[in-house]
Amino acid sequence: MIFFFYNIYTFKKNLHMAHIFFQLGSQVDISEEELYSTFNTETEIFSGFAFGELPKQKVKKKFDELGGIMRAGVVLGEEKSFEGVQKGITEHVIRNAKKGKKMKIGIFIGSKQGWKNFGIGLQKTIKQASKGDEYEENKFSVRIVNRDAKNLDSYAVHKEKLLEKGNFEYVCIPLPTGWAWGISIGVQKAFDFAARDMKKPVRDMKVGLMPPKLARIMINMTRDESGNLPAKIYDPFCGMGTVLLEGMSLGLKVAGSDLSKKMVEATKKNTQWYFNYQERAQRMNMTAEEKAERDTRFKQLGKEQKYDKFNEFNIDEDYINNKKSTEEKRDPFFLRDIFIKDATKSFYPDQQKKINKSVIVGEGFLGKIFHKPINETQYSIQKEELFPMYRQFLFQISKENISKIVFAFPFWQGEDKKTYSFVSELIEFVEKLGLKLIKSPIRYIREGQVVGREIVTFEKK
């Protein structure tokens, strides 16, 4: 039997625990790190799935906060062959079928052979069982929602309401010693990430956009040892506001800045849009009392983040020219902490108030776009341009009242399968500034790309 199943004695002592599986995203390392940051528990990886012992309700509660996990569920059995999986799932369907009510189920096969070798046979077995015995006893109504002999995507799972009581999505996972199977308790709402990305009013494909799921993962990597998110995040290179939108979707206070006035305006428009979009969606299901309570809470938040007029004494000319105090006074409270700022220069007192006690999440300029692996000379040019900027940024931010930094720096795919990165030099530099590396750097790169992201986590010593 696989290691993660409890013995009887342990199980009796931990009745609130369950054997949980997580389907990881395509970037396994960073998905695993997100799991550990969120649940503070070790997992073991098999076939793109992570396994561990966790309270089921805790997983259900936190699942929608995750960015790099496709599915989560409870393991119900382990079998040496797929025939045993078919038998276990069929028996589970029969036990949970209710007379007079149609059951909807989905099937997910976590194997490269997938439906061709396994799914079709399981589907036939369940359909045959639904007909009952020769006297038509134990007959029940079931609809298997998979189409074209394929696994279900997240949209179909939610559309068919397979996570609701009485319906099931069965997940079959290949293991070194056989198979594990179970039922899903959470499936990523990929359409929500897509909506925040594609529907926002300002997009620019020429600007290096951080994927929303990556932004969500990095925010989750800021959690404390108890798995709690910070109260506020700050992105010093906010661009189009992707990190801020993901922070808002988690209910966090957000702050952002950028050297470009155009980017700051874009972030403000996008965060304003998301606030309205989110409000409309949530208020549709609220009672009058809940709406009144929510309005009161936002008024209080506005008072807590009231505009503080900056002190013009000893402020440089560029700063004054970029400061639009009359416009900022008219901004809703959740836009007042988005401002123009060169990340390589010192913070002014009013800016320090905006980011005080925040954690930093973001990425800076990733450099030139390349379409094929680079050579040593090309890397040297990129390093000469980018390294001083990141070094100066880290120097400035180390002086501020922040507790943690989760930041993505560029790395490059080189010729002859080499990789180029200056992250180790930055780590050596920041350790002299009172920052310490608390997690090994994790690399994230999409298939076919040359420039990737190396994600580093620092804390103040």
N, C-alpha and C positions, 0 to 999 in steps of 0.2 A: 504494500500500500504506500501511496505517496506520503512524504513526511508531514504535510500540513494537517492531516487528520488527527484529532485528539484521541488519546486513549479514554476509556470510559470514566476513569476516576477524574481526570482533568476536566472532561466535558461536564460532569455533574457539578464541579466547583465553579464553572463558568457558563452557566446556562444562557447568559445574555450575549455570549460570543457566538460568532458564526464563521464558517469557512467561506471566505470571500474570494471571488476572482475579479480581476480588472483586465479588460482588454486595452492594451496600451496603444498609443498612436504610433505613427511611422518612425518617430524619433524616440526610440525606446529609453535611452539614458535619461533624457530630460523628463519624460513621462514618469519614470521611476522616481526621480528626484522630487517631482511634484507630489507624488503619493506619500513619500516619506515626510515631506514638509507639512502636509495636511493632516496625516494620521499618526505621525511619529512612531511608525512601526516598520520593521524589516519585512520585505517580501522576497519571494523566490520567483524567477522568471522561467516560463516554459512556453515555447511556440507563440511568443508575442503576448502572453498573458502573465500577470503577476498574481500570486496567491499569498494570502495571509489570514490571520485570525483577528477579527474586528467585530465590534457590536454592529449588528445589521442596521439598526435605526440610525446610528451615527453616520454610516455610509450613505444611507438614503437621504439624510438631512444635508450632507455636505456635497453630494455628488454633482449637483448643478453648479457648484462653485468651481469645478475642475475644468481645465482647458485641454489637457493632453490625454484624457482617458475617454475611450469610445463607449465602453460598457462597464457595468459592475453588476455582480449578482452573487447568489448563494450557491455554493457547490452542494449538490444533493447526493452525488454518488461517484464512485470510481470503478471502472470495469477494465478487464484485461483485453476485451474485444469490443468492436462496435455493436455486435449482436447483443451484448449485455447492456449497452447504452440504449438500444432500441427497446429492449424489454423494460428497463427502468423508467424511461420516459413514458412509454405506453401505459404502464401501471399507474404512474403519476397522473396522467390524463384521465384514466378511468376513475381513480379515487376522487378527483376534483370535478368531474362532470356532474352537472345538475340536470335532473329531468325537467324537460319543458323549456330549457334555456340553452341557446346555442353558445358554445365556447369558441372563442377565437384564439388561435395559437400561431406563433411564428417559429421558425427554425433557423438557427445560425450555426454553421459548421466552420470551426476555426482551423481549417486544413486547406492546403493548396489544392488537394483533389476535390474537396468540398462536396457540392451537390451531386456531381457525376458519380462518385463512388459511394457516398453515404446518405446524402439528403433525400434522394428519391426513394430509397428503400425505407427510410424512417417514415416518410410521408405515407407510403403505401401501408406500412404496418399500423399506423394510427388510424387511417381510414378504414382498414379492415376491422380493427377493434371496435370502431364506432357502430358497426352493424350489429353488434351483440352476438350471442350464440345462435344455435340453430333454431331455438324457440323465440328468438328476438328479445330475450331478456338481456338486461344490462346495455340496451341500445341507447346511444346518446348522439346529440347533434354537435358536430365540430366543423369549423372552417379553418383550413390552413391558408394563411394569407400570402405566403410566398408565391411569387410569379416567375415564370420563365426559368424555373429551377435555379434560383439565385438566393443568396442571403439578403435579408432585409436591410435597407439603409435606415438611418435614424428617423427620417421623416415618416416613413411607412410605419415604424413601430409606434410613434406617437399618434399618427393619424388613425391607426387601427385600435388604439387604446390598449395595447398589449400589456402595459404595466399596471392596468387597473385590475381590481379584484375580480377573479373569475376567468381572466384571460392570462396567457403566459407566452413569453418568448423563451424557448429552450436553447441553451448554448452548449455545444459539444466541443471539447477542447482536447486535441491530441497531446499525449504525454509520452515520455521515454518508455514508460511501462504499460501503456494502454491509453485509456480515455478517462477524462472527468466530464461530468455533465451537471448542469444546474439551470436555474431560472434567473433572468435579468431582473434587477430591482432599480436600475438606472441606465438610461441610454442618452448619450450626449444630444442636446438640442442644437445640432449643427446649423439649423436654419436661423437661430438667434444670432450666432456669430456672423453668419452671412448677412443678416439684416443690418447689424451694426456697421459692417464693413461696406456693403454695397449701396445702402440706402442713405448714408450720410450725405449731406448736401455738397460738401467739398471733398473731392478726390483728385489726386494728381499722380498718374502712373510714372511720371518722371522722377518723383521723389521716392526714395527707398522706404516703402511702407512696411512697418512691422506687422506680421500676421497677427490678427486678433487673438488666436488661440495661444500663440507664443507670449503675447502680452499678459494674458490671463495666467499662464503657467508661471511667468516671472513674478507676478504679484503674489501668487501662492507660495513662492519660494521665500517671501519675506515673513512668513508666519513665525511666531515664537514657538518655544518648546511645547507649549500646550495646544498648538495648532490654531491659535487665534491670529486673525489678520490685524494689521496695524490700523490705527484710526485714520491715518492720512498718508497718501503717497504723493511724491513730487517727481515729475519728469522734466529734467533740465534741457532736453532737446525734444520738445513736445511735437514738432512737425504738424501732422494732421490730427493729433489728439487721440491716437489709438489706445495708448496706455491709460489715458484719462477716462475714455469711454468704458474700458473694461473695469477700471476702478469704480466708476459710478454704478455699473451694473452689479457690483458686489456690495453696494451701499456705502462705499468709502468716501471720505472727503478727499478732494483732489486739488493739486496745484501743478502748474506747468509753465514753462518759459521757453523762449527760443530767441535766437539772435535776429531772425527774420520777422519783420512786422507782418508780412503776408502769412507766415505760418501761424503766428499768434491769432490773427483774425480768423484763419481757417479753423483753428482749434476751438475758438469761441463759438463760431457758427455750428460746428459739429456737436459740441457739448450742449449748446442750447437746443439743437434739434433732438438730441437723444433724451434730454430731460423732458421735453414735450412728448416725445414718442413713448417713453416709459410711463409718464404720468397718464396719458390717454389709455394705455393698455391696462394699467393697474386700477385706474378709477372705474373702469367698466364693471368690475366685479365688487365694488365697494358699496357698503350701505351709507346712508346719509351721515350717520354717526362716525363711521370710519373716515369719510371724506373730511369732516370737520376736524377730527383729531389730526389727520395728516396735514391739513392747512395750518393748524396751530404749530405743529412741529417745524414746518418749513419757515414760518415767521420767526420762531425762536432761533433757528439756524442762521437766518439772516442777521439777527441781532448779534449773535456770537461772532460772525465774520464781518461786522460792520466796517465800513471804509474808514481807514486811518489816514488822514492827510499827511503826506510825506513832508519832511523837513527840508526845505530848499537850501538851507545853509550848507556850504561846502559840497555841493553836488555838481558833477561835471556837466558840461554843455550838452554832450550827446545824450546823457541820461535825461536831462530836462526836455530836450526836443522829442524824445520818445515817450515821455510821460504825458498822458492825456487824462488829467485828473477829472475834468468835467465829464468826459465820456465814462470813466471808470465808476463815477458815482451813480450813473444810471444803470450799470450792469446788475443783473440779478446776483444774489449772494454767491451762487456756485460758479460765477465767471470772474469774480474779483481777484482770485488767486492765479489768474493766467496773465502773464505779463512778458514784456520784451526784456531779454537779458542775455548778455554774452556769458556763456558758461565758464569761460576762462578768466573772468574778472571777478573782483570782490562783490559781495552782496551789500546793498545799502540797507539801512535799518528797517524800512518798511517792507523790503523784500525778505529780510530775515524773518519777520513776523509771519509772512505768508507760508514759509517752509518750515517753521519751527516745529521740532519733534516729528518731522515727517520721515518716512523711509524713501529712498530713491530707487526708482525703477525706470529703465529706459535704455536707449541706444543713441549713439551719436552718428555723425556722418561716416558712412561705410566706405567712402572713396569711389574711385572710378568703377564703372560697370565693365566687366570683362565677359567675353563669350567663349573663351577657351583658356585652359590652364596657363598660368603666368610663369615667367622665368625670374631669375635672381635680380636682374636689372629692374624689371617692372615692380617687383616687391620693394626694392630699395627706394624707388620714387614714391610709392604709396606710403611707406614708413616715414620718409622725410616730411611728407605733407601732414600725416595724421598723428604720429606719435607725440610731437610737442603739444598739440591741442589737447589730447587726452591726458597727458602728464600735467598740464596746467589746470585742466578741469578738476582732476583729482586733488591737486594741491589746494585749490580754492574750496572745494566741497568738504575737505577734511577739517576745515576750521569751523564749520557750521554745526548747529545742534541737531544732528541726524544720528540715528542709531544703526542703520543698516543700508547697504547699497547692493542692489542686484542689477548688474549692468552688462550689456552686450557690446563687445568690441569685435572688430572685423578680423577674420583670418581668411587665407586664400588657398585654393587648390593650385598646386604647382605642377610643372611638367614632371614626368617620371614618377608620378604618385607622391610627390613631395607636398608638404603643407608649410605655409609661412605664417608666422604670428609673432607679435611683439608683446603678447599678454604677460609672459613670464618676466619681462623687464618692467612692466607696469606694476606687477605684484611686488617685485623687489623694491621699487620706488616707494609705494604707498606704505609699506611696513615701517618705513622711517617717519611716516606722518602720523602714526598713531592708529592706523587701520590694520586689521589682520584678515587674512584669507580664512574663511570658515568652511568652505566647501571647494572641492576640486573643480576647476573650470570644466564646463560641459559645452560641447560643440553641437551646433544646430545648423544644418545646411539642407536645402531642398535639392532634390534630384536634378542634375543637369546644371546647377549653378556653380560658379567659380568662387564667389564671395560668400562666406558663411558668417555665423555669429558665434563668438566664444563668450559664454555667459559666466560671469564671475560674481561671487558673493563676498562682500566685506562687512565687517563690523568694527565699531570703535573699540579700541582696547580698554 
